[in-house]
Amino acid sequence: MLPFSSFTQSLKTMKSAGVLAAVFSLSILFSHATSAEEKLPFLTFNPPSYVTSIMTGSTNFVGQDVGDMSFVVFVGEINGVDSNGVHPVKFTLPSGDYFGVEYDPTLTSLNGRSVSNADWTYSSVGGLHTFTYIGNGGIFPGDTYSFVGVNATFVRPLREEVTLQVDLDPSAGGQVSSPRASDSDVILY
């Protein structure tokens, strides 16, 4: 896991664009309570919030039947709260005849970026390529980010363009909402 440093400024900009934290307060007062000690304190819940981005290189494969394309997926937690350990942090990519993935858990660098593939597991089930965070005992630390390197092969589909989209699991790490739960890029054939 890498601590936010150079991403802090851009994430602060994103924070100002929308609500990133959901804070729920619950106050339970008993009518028979006679002192402050007998009243339950406020219960405050501040969940983690994750953002993602897909970073592709060339996306233009016009005139090619098959194209090798590697890309990096960014996942970061922006509320400073660790994942809850119950709901794993995971993201998915589409699966289809036009898109194949070769995942290498030993990969440490891709497209000039350090990646932490050893912290993620890969599976292909139900028409989706699914990546699940397993580093740090499955607890994604708050205020950190991770890059995942994906080696992919694109095969010309029947149409001229395809959207490649990465989607975070809506309940990833116990989050309630995300300002950027998905990202996409268009692949031209």
BAKOL-408380 format. One record per residue (C-alpha): residue in one letter; x, y, z. Coordinates in steps of 0.5 Angstrom, whole numbers, plus 500, padded with zeros to 3 digits. Layout:
AXYZ ...
This chain:
M500500500 L502507498 P500513503 F497519499 S502524497 S502527490 F495525490 T493529496 Q492535492 S488532486 L483528491 K482535495 T480538489 M475532488 K473532495 S471540494 A466537488 G462533492 V460530499 L465524500 A463522507 A457520510 V456521517 F451518521 S449520528 L444517533 S442520539 I438515544 L436519550 F432515555 S426519558 H428516565 A435518565 T436523570 S444525569 A448525563 E452519565 E445515564 K444517557 L448514551 P453518547 F452520540 L454514536 T458517530 F459513523 N464515518 P465510513 P471509508 S470512501 Y474509495 V475512488 T478509482 S481510475 I483506469 M489509466 T490506459 G496508454 S494507446 T486506445 N486506438 F487499434 V484501428 G486496422 Q488491427 D485484429 V488483435 G492488440 D496487446 M494493451 S496493458 F493498463 V493500470 V487501475 F488506481 V484504487 G484509493 E481511500 I480518501 N476519508 G482516512 V478510514 D480503514 S476498510 N471494515 G474487514 V467484512 H466487505 P472486501 V475492497 K474489490 F473492483 T471489476 L472489469 P468487463 S469480460 G467478453 D470475447 Y473482445 F477482451 G482477455 V486478461 E492475463 Y493477471 D500476474 P500477481 T508478481 L508484477 T511490480 S511495474 L507496468 N507502464 G512506468 R508505474 S510501480 V504496481 S502492487 N499486484 A501481490 D496485494 W490483489 T487476487 Y484475481 S478471478 S473471472 V466469474 G459471471 G462475465 L466479470 H474480471 T474481479 F480483483 T480483490 Y484486495 I488481500 G494485502 N494487509 G490481512 G485484507 I484491511 F485497506 P488502510 G485509510 D488515506 T492510502 Y492508494 S494502490 F495501483 V494494479 G497492473 V493488468 N495485461 A490485456 T489483449 F483486445 V480482439 R476486434 P469486436 L463486431 R463494432 E468499432 E468501439 V468498446 T467501452 L472499457 Q470500464 V472499471 D467499477 L468498484 D464494488 P458499491 S459496498 A467495498 G470496505 G464498508 Q463504504 V456508503 S458512497 S463514493 P464520488 R468516483 A466508483 S467507476 D471510470 S472508463 D475509456 V473508449 I477502445 L477504438 Y478498433 
